[in-house]
């Protein structure tokens, strides 16, 4: 036996052991009780999972699993994208629990499970095959399902007629038929790889394969299609399909609230789990993998534009501004309160610190007050925000914060120049190209800075990302520009911006 086949057999044996040893039959269950429990499992997805798959249901079944299961049972022609964050049990739900529940509800199931390659698809299908072969509760309630002669890796037919077949993405669909049966449920699970999302031509080819080859293999009354993948990249096959088929369901579930860190699946995750995870892997990676917010590698502003360096002493800056882009709501869908603290040194601009959060006004004012209190006696920050945001609520919040900390912020109101926001932000590009922006190296791993970078690199024509940090960066730069001078002492605002790399050796600290 080849090592690959031997390893696959060992994995399957372990699955059989898990299924056989994790389900314990109730020896005292009467026939009436059994019939009642089976009827309940048929009616309730949650009850089904708890009765037949307690080894998967290590915590309470989440409401979003129940919601999509009910939608699938009610609409047997459903086309749905499971855009659930990582660790929300997409694969278990789509590959095992849902097909089984539909089957006990009397739906004729011919499941085609598509992986990014044939081997991966076969591995995914083994979970369900093992349950049919070894799960004591399934055998007790529905009889022996193991069907020698039609029972192999990548393809099985139970004695009751449930068909499971594995298929690699892009593979020929010829042969997707068992006698007169055609596929009734197609699940594409975790098909988007890091390589695929970097290959637009191949993505387009796969989208056409789904539409023109895969879906037409179903021609009966039951034609379900589920695409299970979190939205971790800005360009994906599922995005192409969603744009072409706006009537298909996008069932999006983010793993946690980015403001409060409250988990979506409260029974599974501790309140601080995702806050700790952000600290471990970084906010951009966490948002991409768990909250369907892919990090966009900019086409205008890029990672290479961000140059870090040790921060000069604060009292060596000619002037320091703290520019505040105001937001009110403080919810997971609201704009961000963004503050950029930036200083001028010669002809260059140094980002000393930043605050970028979806929060209430009081929190950002706390930050500003604490920052001001922590400054050396010889250093002053000039706070600025756009006059259009001024209202009684802002004025009251500022007064409360000043009273709380016993200081005066002396915030300057500036009138918005009225230029289109995209054009205004785009005017930052020459500063990055000419290497005139420096970032305090201590910001590199700060959460607010990571969010800021994500927003900056999302700026492109027709962008739909948040732009609060780039707007604040532009405001801070306009304030600082009035005080920036070249080596001859001339204000650099009088000079036309040029492209190219700025020679950092001329920067004098």
Secondary structure as UniProt FT lines:
FT   HELIX           3..22
FT   TURN            27..28
FT   HELIX           31..43
FT   HELIX           45..52
FT   TURN            54..56
FT   HELIX           63..74
FT   TURN            76..77
FT   STRAND          79..84
FT   TURN            86..87
FT   HELIX           90..92
FT   HELIX           93..97
FT   HELIX           98..104
FT   TURN            105..106
FT   STRAND          110..115
FT   HELIX           118..134
FT   HELIX           136..142
FT   TURN            148..149
FT   STRAND          151..152
FT   TURN            153..154
FT   STRAND          155..157
FT   TURN            159..160
FT   STRAND          163..168
FT   TURN            169..170
FT   TURN            174..175
FT   TURN            179..180
FT   STRAND          185..189
FT   TURN            194..195
FT   HELIX           196..198
FT   HELIX           200..209
FT   HELIX           210..214
FT   HELIX           215..217
FT   STRAND          224..228
FT   HELIX           237..244
FT   TURN            246..247
FT   STRAND          249..253
FT   TURN            258..260
FT   TURN            266..268
FT   TURN            271..272
FT   HELIX           273..281
FT   HELIX           283..290
FT   HELIX           303..305
FT   STRAND          308..309
FT   HELIX           314..316
FT   STRAND          319..325
FT   TURN            332..333
FT   STRAND          337..345
FT   TURN            346..347
FT   STRAND          348..357
FT   HELIX           361..373
FT   TURN            377..378
FT   STRAND          382..386
FT   HELIX           387..389
FT   HELIX           392..405
FT   STRAND          412..414
FT   HELIX           421..426
FT   TURN            427..428
FT   HELIX           429..433
FT   TURN            434..435
FT   STRAND          437..440
FT   HELIX           441..443
FT   TURN            444..445
FT   HELIX           447..457
FT   TURN            461..462
FT   HELIX           468..481
FT   TURN            482..483
FT   TURN            487..488
FT   HELIX           492..494
FT   HELIX           504..506
//
